[in-house]
Structure formats: C-alpha cells, structure tokens
Amino acid sequence: MSNPANPVHVEWNDFSELHEKSDGGGLFSGLKAIRQGTLADLVHFVVSLPEDEQAQYVIEKLGDHRLEIGEILNLARRPDYPHLHS
C-alpha cells in the first residue's frame, strides 16, 4: 500500500549537479556544474540560499532530470527529506 504523504520514492543519494539556470545545458553540461553531490545535499544547498537567489539554480539529477526551484522546494518539504531537521 502506498503512503499518501510519500507517494513516490526519492533516491536522495543519487549523484546530482548544481547548475546556473541560464547555463544552457547541452553536451558539455557536466563541465558547467557549480557543485556536485547527492540530490539531498544539493536540495539543502539551494534552499539554504537567500530566497531571491534560489531560482537562479537548477539541479540536474542522474538520468537527465532537471529540477527547477518549484520542484526543489517541494522536495525539501517532503517528510522523508533527509535534511528536514538540520
């Protein structure tokens, strides 16, 4: 049975990269990464920034999934978010 508060499992330890939203992505995207780490750590980094700076960044998750600020904030609010109590 699925838990309505946690409908989709998140791989918090997946390798991810932080990018400036305006970096254009592309073939050499990995070379433009500002920071690399787990998805949980990069979500924590972005939400710890001043609110007016958060939307300047995206997280590129393993498997070519690009998370923008709305999705990043939603992840940070999940009850299973590892940094919830940090």
N, C-alpha and C positions, 0 to 999 in steps of 0.2 A: 504494500500500500504506500502511495506517495504521500509525503508530508506537504500540506498546502503552504506552510511557511517556507519551505525549501523545495520547490517543485523541480528544479534542475540542479544536478550535482555540478559543482565548480571544481576544477582542478587548480587549486590555489598554488600548487608548486610548479605549474607549467612555466617553462622558460618564456620570458617576455622581454620586450624592449620598449623604452620610452622614447617618443619622438616629438618634435615640434609638429603641431598640426599642419603647418604650412611647408613641411619639407618635401612634399611631392611624392613620397614613397618611391616606387619603381625598383628597378633591378638592383641598384646599389643601396637599397633601404637600410640594410644592416650596418653600412658604414656611416650612416647618418644618426645612428642611435645615440641618445644623450646618456642613457643609463640602461643597464641590463640587470635582470634578476627574476625572481618569481613573480607571478601575477599578484599575489598578496602584497609583496613588498612594494611593487610599483603603484598599486592602488593606494596603499598607505602614503607613499611619497606624494602622489598627486593631491589627495585630499588634505594633506598637511600644508600644502601651499596656500597662500592668501587667495581668497575666493576670486579675485579679479585676475589671477594668473592661471587658475586651473584649466580653463577652456583652451589655453594655448597648447595643450599637450594631448597626445593620444597614446594608447598602449597597443602595441602590436603583439598579439598572443600567438603562440605556436599554432600553426595551421592557417596562417594568413587571416586571422580575425582582428579587425581594427576597432578598438573600443574608444569611443569619444566620451566626453565628460558626463553626459547623461547616464550612460551605461556604467561608467566608473563609479559615479555616486551611488547608483543602485546596488552595485556590488558591495560597496562599503557599508551599506545599510543592512545587508543580509545577516541573519542571526548566526550563520556559520562562518562569517568573515573572521579570519584569524587575529586581526589587529583590533577587534572591536573594543577590547578592554585595555589597549595600550595607551 
